[in-house]
Amino acid sequence: MIELEQRHFHCPGYYIRAASKRFEAEGAANLRRRVFVQEQSIFHKHDRDDIDLIATHLVALSTYAHEADQVVGTVRLHEEAPRLWWGSRLAVDSDFRAVGRLGAELIRLAVGSANARGCDRFLAHVQMQNVILFKRLHWSPLEEVTIHGTPHMRMEAQLDRYPPCADPVAGWYHRPRIHEPHR
């Protein structure tokens, strides 16, 4: 009898794209509720606001047999004034935070999508624990602010580091590196 090593399933890749199907929009809303209401207690019942009605919602989708399986990350973007864009509500499922670059890929799609639509400035209020990530992704800190009782840094993307993405619904397929444990 052959004894096989127990291995954990690794999702082969992730679709990073604009939500265009009902299950994607619902999955993004559910993920935001889990992260911002249940996990972080920033909001009491839900985090939805008027921006949700005008925003483009982006998702990271895990795959199973190369088909979209579940929403494991999300962010939204909207144009506040002509050529001034904001990103907000970046969330990655706690079970997928160790997966390389899911948050970064969502940020790249958000800024690239706005860039393709004529963005001159792209801003975000970033939770303080994520400022280092945003700095690595070529964002500049502007000022500390408190939003919903939580410290944030208002930050601005360096647009020249984000090529325009004219078709966010198509997005792309992201294959993270698998890090095997050392033996």
Phi and psi restraints in degrees (value plus and minus 20) as a CYANA .aco file:
   2 ILE   PHI    -114.7   -74.7
   2 ILE   PSI     108.3   148.3
   3 GLU   PHI    -118.0   -78.0
   3 GLU   PSI     102.7   142.7
   4 LEU   PHI    -117.1   -77.1
   4 LEU   PSI     126.0   166.0
   5 GLU   PHI     -87.0   -47.0
   5 GLU   PSI     121.3   161.3
   6 GLN   PHI     -97.7   -57.7
   6 GLN   PSI     108.0   148.0
   7 ARG   PHI    -146.3  -106.3
   7 ARG   PSI     128.1   168.1
   8 HIS   PHI    -105.3   -65.3
   8 HIS   PSI     126.0   166.0
   9 PHE   PHI     -89.2   -49.2
   9 PHE   PSI     112.7   152.7
  10 HIS   PHI    -134.0   -94.0
  10 HIS   PSI     103.1   143.1
  11 CYS   PHI     -81.1   -41.1
  11 CYS   PSI     108.7   148.7
  12 PRO   PHI     -89.0   -49.0
  12 PRO   PSI     -45.1    -5.1
  13 GLY   PHI    -195.1  -155.1
  13 GLY   PSI     154.6   194.6
  14 TYR   PHI    -155.5  -115.5
  14 TYR   PSI     117.5   157.5
  15 TYR   PHI    -105.0   -65.0
  15 TYR   PSI     110.9   150.9
  16 ILE   PHI    -134.9   -94.9
  16 ILE   PSI      91.8   131.8
  17 ARG   PHI    -183.1  -143.1
  17 ARG   PSI     149.6   189.6
  18 ALA   PHI     -91.9   -51.9
  18 ALA   PSI     118.8   158.8
  19 ALA   PHI     -85.1   -45.1
  19 ALA   PSI     106.1   146.1
  20 SER   PHI    -151.7  -111.7
  20 SER   PSI     -23.2    16.8
  21 LYS   PHI    -141.4  -101.4
  21 LYS   PSI     133.4   173.4
  22 ARG   PHI     -76.8   -36.8
  22 ARG   PSI     -64.2   -24.2
  23 PHE   PHI     -83.9   -43.9
  23 PHE   PSI     -48.4    -8.4
  24 GLU   PHI     -91.4   -51.4
  24 GLU   PSI     -65.0   -25.0
  25 ALA   PHI     -84.1   -44.1
  25 ALA   PSI     -64.1   -24.1
  26 GLU   PHI     -86.6   -46.6
  26 GLU   PSI     -59.3   -19.3
  27 GLY   PHI     -83.6   -43.6
  27 GLY   PSI     -59.7   -19.7
  28 ALA   PHI     -84.7   -44.7
  28 ALA   PSI     -64.2   -24.2
  29 ALA   PHI     -83.0   -43.0
  29 ALA   PSI     -62.3   -22.3
  30 ASN   PHI     -85.3   -45.3
  30 ASN   PSI     -60.5   -20.5
  31 LEU   PHI     -83.7   -43.7
  31 LEU   PSI     -65.4   -25.4
  32 ARG   PHI     -79.9   -39.9
  32 ARG   PSI     -60.0   -20.0
  33 ARG   PHI     -82.6   -42.6
  33 ARG   PSI     -64.7   -24.7
  34 ARG   PHI     -81.9   -41.9
  34 ARG   PSI     -63.8   -23.8
  35 VAL   PHI     -96.1   -56.1
  35 VAL   PSI     -72.8   -32.8
  36 PHE   PHI    -106.1   -66.1
  36 PHE   PSI     -43.9    -3.9
  37 VAL   PHI    -119.7   -79.7
  37 VAL   PSI     -77.7   -37.7
  38 GLN   PHI     -96.5   -56.5
  38 GLN   PSI     -66.4   -26.4
  39 GLU   PHI    -100.7   -60.7
  39 GLU   PSI     -70.7   -30.7
  40 GLN   PHI    -117.1   -77.1
  40 GLN   PSI     -33.1     6.9
  41 SER   PHI      34.4    74.4
  41 SER   PSI      14.6    54.6
  42 ILE   PHI     -97.2   -57.2
  42 ILE   PSI     -55.6   -15.6
  43 PHE   PHI    -139.3   -99.3
  43 PHE   PSI     136.2   176.2
  44 HIS   PHI    -100.7   -60.7
  44 HIS   PSI     -74.6   -34.6
  45 LYS   PHI    -133.8   -93.8
  45 LYS   PSI     -59.3   -19.3
  46 HIS   PHI    -179.4  -139.4
  46 HIS   PSI     146.1   186.1
  47 ASP   PHI    -130.2   -90.2
  47 ASP   PSI     -12.4    27.6
  48 ARG   PHI     -88.0   -48.0
  48 ARG   PSI     125.9   165.9
  49 ASP   PHI    -169.3  -129.3
  49 ASP   PSI    -196.2  -156.2
  50 ASP   PHI     -83.5   -43.5
  50 ASP   PSI     -45.7    -5.7
  51 ILE   PHI     -83.0   -43.0
  51 ILE   PSI     -51.1   -11.1
  52 ASP   PHI     -77.5   -37.5
  52 ASP   PSI     -48.8    -8.8
  53 LEU   PHI     -94.0   -54.0
  53 LEU   PSI     -43.7    -3.7
  54 ILE   PHI    -133.2   -93.2
  54 ILE   PSI     -29.1    10.9
  55 ALA   PHI     -99.4   -59.4
  55 ALA   PSI     135.0   175.0
  56 THR   PHI    -112.1   -72.1
  56 THR   PSI     106.3   146.3
  57 HIS   PHI    -122.2   -82.2
  57 HIS   PSI     106.7   146.7
  58 LEU   PHI    -127.9   -87.9
  58 LEU   PSI     131.1   171.1
  59 VAL   PHI    -157.0  -117.0
  59 VAL   PSI     132.9   172.9
  60 ALA   PHI    -129.9   -89.9
  60 ALA   PSI     103.6   143.6
  61 LEU   PHI    -133.5   -93.5
  61 LEU   PSI     104.8   144.8
  62 SER   PHI     -89.7   -49.7
  62 SER   PSI     141.5   181.5
  63 THR   PHI    -145.3  -105.3
  63 THR   PSI     133.6   173.6
  64 TYR   PHI    -157.0  -117.0
  64 TYR   PSI      98.2   138.2
  65 ALA   PHI      35.8    75.8
  65 ALA   PSI      18.7    58.7
  66 HIS   PHI      44.3    84.3
  66 HIS   PSI      -4.0    36.0
  67 GLU   PHI    -127.9   -87.9
  67 GLU   PSI     126.0   166.0
  68 ALA   PHI     -78.1   -38.1
  68 ALA   PSI     112.9   152.9
  69 ASP   PHI    -133.5   -93.5
  69 ASP   PSI     -81.7   -41.7
  70 GLN   PHI    -168.7  -128.7
  70 GLN   PSI     134.8   174.8
  71 VAL   PHI     -98.6   -58.6
  71 VAL   PSI     101.1   141.1
  72 VAL   PHI    -138.7   -98.7
  72 VAL   PSI     -22.8    17.2
  73 GLY   PHI    -178.8  -138.8
  73 GLY   PSI     134.5   174.5
  74 THR   PHI    -178.5  -138.5
  74 THR   PSI     136.7   176.7
  75 VAL   PHI    -177.7  -137.7
  75 VAL   PSI     138.4   178.4
  76 ARG   PHI    -146.5  -106.5
  76 ARG   PSI     136.8   176.8
  77 LEU   PHI    -159.3  -119.3
  77 LEU   PSI     129.9   169.9
  78 HIS   PHI    -173.3  -133.3
  78 HIS   PSI     136.5   176.5
  79 GLU   PHI    -114.7   -74.7
  79 GLU   PSI      92.9   132.9
  80 GLU   PHI     -99.1   -59.1
  80 GLU   PSI     -58.3   -18.3
  81 ALA   PHI    -166.8  -126.8
  81 ALA   PSI     145.5   185.5
  82 PRO   PHI     -71.0   -31.0
  82 PRO   PSI     101.7   141.7
  83 ARG   PHI      52.3    92.3
  83 ARG   PSI     -17.2    22.8
  84 LEU   PHI    -129.5   -89.5
  84 LEU   PSI      93.8   133.8
  85 TRP   PHI    -134.6   -94.6
  85 TRP   PSI     131.2   171.2
  86 TRP   PHI    -148.1  -108.1
  86 TRP   PSI     123.8   163.8
  87 GLY   PHI    -129.1   -89.1
  87 GLY   PSI     126.8   166.8
  88 SER   PHI    -180.0  -140.0
  88 SER   PSI     145.9   185.9
  89 ARG   PHI      39.2    79.2
  89 ARG   PSI      20.8    60.8
  90 LEU   PHI     -89.1   -49.1
  90 LEU   PSI     104.9   144.9
  91 ALA   PHI    -164.8  -124.8
  91 ALA   PSI     117.9   157.9
  92 VAL   PHI    -146.3  -106.3
  92 VAL   PSI     113.3   153.3
  93 ASP   PHI     -74.3   -34.3
  93 ASP   PSI     117.8   157.8
  94 SER   PHI     -78.2   -38.2
  94 SER   PSI     -50.7   -10.7
  95 ASP   PHI     -93.5   -53.5
  95 ASP   PSI     -30.3     9.7
  96 PHE   PHI    -140.7  -100.7
  96 PHE   PSI     -12.4    27.6
  97 ARG   PHI     -88.6   -48.6
  97 ARG   PSI     -43.6    -3.6
  98 ALA   PHI    -100.7   -60.7
  98 ALA   PSI     -30.3     9.7
  99 VAL   PHI     -92.0   -52.0
  99 VAL   PSI     107.9   147.9
 100 GLY   PHI     -80.1   -40.1
 100 GLY   PSI     104.4   144.4
 101 ARG   PHI      54.1    94.1
 101 ARG   PSI      -5.9    34.1
 102 LEU   PHI     -82.7   -42.7
 102 LEU   PSI     -67.2   -27.2
 103 GLY   PHI     -82.3   -42.3
 103 GLY   PSI     -63.4   -23.4
 104 ALA   PHI     -83.0   -43.0
 104 ALA   PSI     -59.2   -19.2
 105 GLU   PHI     -87.1   -47.1
 105 GLU   PSI     -57.7   -17.7
 106 LEU   PHI     -85.0   -45.0
 106 LEU   PSI     -61.2   -21.2
 107 ILE   PHI     -82.6   -42.6
 107 ILE   PSI     -64.1   -24.1
 108 ARG   PHI     -80.0   -40.0
 108 ARG   PSI     -62.8   -22.8
 109 LEU   PHI     -88.4   -48.4
 109 LEU   PSI     -59.8   -19.8
 110 ALA   PHI     -81.5   -41.5
 110 ALA   PSI     -71.3   -31.3
 111 VAL   PHI     -88.7   -48.7
 111 VAL   PSI     -60.8   -20.8
 112 GLY   PHI     -82.5   -42.5
 112 GLY   PSI     -57.1   -17.1
 113 SER   PHI     -86.0   -46.0
 113 SER   PSI     -64.3   -24.3
 114 ALA   PHI     -85.8   -45.8
 114 ALA   PSI     -59.3   -19.3
 115 ASN   PHI     -78.7   -38.7
 115 ASN   PSI     -59.7   -19.7
 116 ALA   PHI     -89.2   -49.2
 116 ALA   PSI     -40.1    -0.1
 117 ARG   PHI    -119.1   -79.1
 117 ARG   PSI      -5.7    34.3
 118 GLY   PHI      70.7   110.7
 118 GLY   PSI       5.3    45.3
 119 CYS   PHI     -85.6   -45.6
 119 CYS   PSI     114.8   154.8
 120 ASP   PHI    -124.2   -84.2
 120 ASP   PSI     -49.5    -9.5
 121 ARG   PHI    -159.9  -119.9
 121 ARG   PSI     118.6   158.6
 122 PHE   PHI    -148.4  -108.4
 122 PHE   PSI      99.4   139.4
 123 LEU   PHI    -139.4   -99.4
 123 LEU   PSI     141.1   181.1
 124 ALA   PHI    -176.7  -136.7
 124 ALA   PSI     129.3   169.3
 125 HIS   PHI    -115.7   -75.7
 125 HIS   PSI      94.9   134.9
 126 VAL   PHI    -128.7   -88.7
 126 VAL   PSI     109.1   149.1
 127 GLN   PHI     -79.3   -39.3
 127 GLN   PSI     123.3   163.3
 128 MET   PHI     -75.9   -35.9
 128 MET   PSI     -55.5   -15.5
 129 GLN   PHI     -88.2   -48.2
 129 GLN   PSI     -33.2     6.8
 130 ASN   PHI    -124.8   -84.8
 130 ASN   PSI     -18.8    21.2
 131 VAL   PHI     -80.8   -40.8
 131 VAL   PSI     -61.2   -21.2
 132 ILE   PHI     -79.9   -39.9
 132 ILE   PSI     -64.2   -24.2
 133 LEU   PHI     -78.1   -38.1
 133 LEU   PSI     -68.4   -28.4
 134 PHE   PHI     -84.4   -44.4
 134 PHE   PSI     -57.6   -17.6
 135 LYS   PHI     -81.7   -41.7
 135 LYS   PSI     -61.8   -21.8
 136 ARG   PHI     -83.4   -43.4
 136 ARG   PSI     -46.5    -6.5
 137 LEU   PHI    -112.9   -72.9
 137 LEU   PSI      -2.8    37.2
 138 HIS   PHI      51.7    91.7
 138 HIS   PSI      28.3    68.3
 139 TRP   PHI    -134.6   -94.6
 139 TRP   PSI     128.4   168.4
 140 SER   PHI    -130.0   -90.0
 140 SER   PSI     112.5   152.5
 141 PRO   PHI     -92.4   -52.4
 141 PRO   PSI     120.0   160.0
 142 LEU   PHI    -133.5   -93.5
 142 LEU   PSI     -70.7   -30.7
 143 GLU   PHI    -185.1  -145.1
 143 GLU   PSI     130.2   170.2
 144 GLU   PHI    -101.0   -61.0
 144 GLU   PSI     117.1   157.1
 145 VAL   PHI    -160.4  -120.4
 145 VAL   PSI     141.7   181.7
 146 THR   PHI    -134.1   -94.1
 146 THR   PSI     105.0   145.0
 147 ILE   PHI    -146.2  -106.2
 147 ILE   PSI     106.8   146.8
 148 HIS   PHI      32.7    72.7
 148 HIS   PSI      16.8    56.8
 149 GLY   PHI      56.3    96.3
 149 GLY   PSI     -11.0    29.0
 150 THR   PHI    -139.8   -99.8
 150 THR   PSI     111.5   151.5
 151 PRO   PHI     -85.1   -45.1
 151 PRO   PSI     114.1   154.1
 152 HIS   PHI    -155.4  -115.4
 152 HIS   PSI     144.1   184.1
 153 MET   PHI    -137.8   -97.8
 153 MET   PSI     104.5   144.5
 154 ARG   PHI     -95.8   -55.8
 154 ARG   PSI     107.3   147.3
 155 MET   PHI    -151.9  -111.9
 155 MET   PSI     137.0   177.0
 156 GLU   PHI    -146.7  -106.7
 156 GLU   PSI     113.0   153.0
 157 ALA   PHI     -95.6   -55.6
 157 ALA   PSI     122.7   162.7
 158 GLN   PHI    -103.8   -63.8
 158 GLN   PSI      77.7   117.7
 159 LEU   PHI     -78.6   -38.6
 159 LEU   PSI     -50.0   -10.0
 160 ASP   PHI     -87.1   -47.1
 160 ASP   PSI     -31.8     8.2
 161 ARG   PHI    -112.9   -72.9
 161 ARG   PSI     -19.4    20.6
 162 TYR   PHI    -147.1  -107.1
 162 TYR   PSI      79.3   119.3
 163 PRO   PHI     -81.6   -41.6
 163 PRO   PSI     125.8   165.8
 164 PRO   PHI     -80.9   -40.9
 164 PRO   PSI     122.1   162.1
 165 CYS   PHI    -140.3  -100.3
 165 CYS   PSI      81.7   121.7
 166 ALA   PHI     -95.1   -55.1
 166 ALA   PSI     -38.7     1.3
 167 ASP   PHI    -149.8  -109.8
 167 ASP   PSI      57.4    97.4
 168 PRO   PHI     -86.4   -46.4
 168 PRO   PSI     -41.1    -1.1
 169 VAL   PHI     -87.4   -47.4
 169 VAL   PSI     -57.5   -17.5
 170 ALA   PHI     -91.5   -51.5
 170 ALA   PSI     -61.8   -21.8
 171 GLY   PHI      33.3    73.3
 171 GLY   PSI    -156.6  -116.6
 172 TRP   PHI    -178.6  -138.6
 172 TRP   PSI     150.7   190.7
 173 TYR   PHI    -124.0   -84.0
 173 TYR   PSI     104.5   144.5
 174 HIS   PHI    -128.2   -88.2
 174 HIS   PSI     103.3   143.3
 175 ARG   PHI    -129.8   -89.8
 175 ARG   PSI      83.7   123.7
 176 PRO   PHI     -93.8   -53.8
 176 PRO   PSI     136.6   176.6
 177 ARG   PHI     -93.3   -53.3
 177 ARG   PSI     117.0   157.0
 178 ILE   PHI    -112.3   -72.3
 178 ILE   PSI     104.2   144.2
 179 HIS   PHI    -120.4   -80.4
 179 HIS   PSI      88.1   128.1
 180 GLU   PHI     -99.5   -59.5
 180 GLU   PSI     121.7   161.7
 181 PRO   PHI     -86.5   -46.5
 181 PRO   PSI     125.0   165.0
 182 HIS   PHI     -95.1   -55.1
 182 HIS   PSI     124.4   164.4
